[in-house]
């Protein structure tokens, strides 16, 4: 069960996650160019993708000669983290914000907690901050 993903190259990319039940279907992708502003127009390229969203979040590795090798997608993500180009991921979830067993939010939280990006607050702390803002 190998899934291939292409790097996020658009200035603004929005990924729409789909349940595993439909992940075997072919990947769908479309792009739009949007102009915002009345006097000073800004142009944005928007790319919508239907895929397994967690493919963009999981750390992909391969094993060769008893060594674990990290695939270059992780490096690209880290290099673009502090760049000036906008990149975002939209995870559609039920209205309730608490995690439940088997929920895509739980799987996403697990991926976040395994990340080595220690300069960000914990996933639970970020989720708490979002909940406070929404109330």
Beta strands, then each sheet from edge to edge (+ up, - down):
strand 1: 12-17
strand 2: 28-36
strand 3: 42-51
strand 4: 61-64
strand 5: 67-70
sheet 1: 1+ 3+ 2-
sheet 2: 4+ 5-
end
